[in-house]
């Protein structure tokens, strides 16, 4: 360690990749994963697509904080009601 640089806590760590880039890559991998799962489900039929979509929704809801999760559940219920009304005709 070079003593002219001061204490190690005064120097930021050197990162191979900026955190912003790492987060973007993680989101891209996640999107690719769900896209692949939905494509495979489409080949098996609409019931499988619904199951994968529900899995994706559950994963997204589980990562939210409690208050945001409650609001999201209310939105999901209202959206399902709208879908049911729209397609009941």
C-alpha positions as a printed Julia matrix, in Angstrom:
89×3 Matrix{Float64}:
   0.0     0.0     0.0
   1.28    3.44   -0.88
   1.44    5.6     2.24
   0.96    8.81    0.22
  -2.63    7.82   -0.6
  -3.76    7.99    3.01
  -5.98    5.52    4.83
  -7.7     2.79    2.79
 -11.17    3.99    3.83
 -10.45    7.32    2.12
  -9.92    5.58   -1.22
 -12.89    4.06   -3.05
 -12.5     0.43   -4.09
 -11.44   -0.24   -7.65
 -14.22   -2.08   -9.45
 -13.85   -4.15  -12.58
 -17.28   -2.95  -13.74
 -19.27    0.04  -12.58
 -22.26   -0.93  -10.45
 -24.64    0.64  -12.96
 -23.34   -1.66  -15.67
 -23.51   -4.72  -13.42
 -27.12   -3.91  -12.54
 -28.01   -3.43  -16.21
 -26.44   -6.78  -17.07
 -28.36   -8.46  -14.25
 -31.65   -6.97  -15.47
 -30.86   -8.08  -19.03
 -30.18  -11.65  -17.85
 -33.45  -11.65  -15.91
 -35.4   -10.38  -18.93
 -33.77  -13.01  -21.13
 -34.66  -15.73  -18.62
 -38.35  -14.78  -18.51
 -38.48  -14.29  -22.27
 -37.08  -17.77  -22.79
 -39.53  -19.28  -20.3
 -42.49  -17.54  -21.95
 -41.4   -18.69  -25.41
 -41.16  -22.29  -24.2
 -44.57  -21.95  -22.53
 -46.15  -20.62  -25.75
 -45.16  -23.84  -27.47
 -47.0   -25.85  -24.8
 -50.21  -23.84  -24.78
 -52.11  -21.01  -23.12
 -52.36  -22.71  -19.7
 -48.58  -22.93  -19.48
 -48.22  -19.29  -20.54
 -50.59  -18.3   -17.73
 -48.59  -20.37  -15.23
 -45.29  -18.74  -16.26
 -46.86  -15.29  -16.17
 -48.15  -15.99  -12.66
 -44.69  -17.18  -11.59
 -43.18  -13.97  -12.93
 -45.8   -11.87  -11.16
 -45.25  -13.7    -7.87
 -41.48  -13.18   -8.11
 -41.97   -9.46   -8.78
 -44.42   -9.1    -5.89
 -42.17  -10.95   -3.47
 -39.35   -8.47   -4.01
 -41.48   -5.42   -3.16
 -41.63   -3.83    0.29
 -44.78   -4.63    2.28
 -46.7    -1.41    1.59
 -45.92   -1.46   -2.13
 -46.81   -5.17   -2.24
 -50.29   -4.47   -0.84
 -50.91   -1.78   -3.46
 -49.62   -4.11   -6.19
 -51.95   -6.91   -5.05
 -54.9    -4.48   -5.29
 -53.81   -3.53   -8.82
 -53.52   -7.18   -9.82
 -57.01   -7.96   -8.53
 -58.54   -4.98  -10.34
 -56.72   -5.92  -13.55
 -58.0    -9.5   -13.34
 -61.54   -8.2   -12.82
 -61.2    -5.99  -15.9
 -59.94   -8.93  -17.97
 -62.79  -11.13  -16.79
 -65.39   -8.44  -17.61
 -63.85   -7.73  -21.02
 -63.79  -11.38  -22.07
 -67.09  -12.47  -20.49
 -69.06  -11.07  -23.43
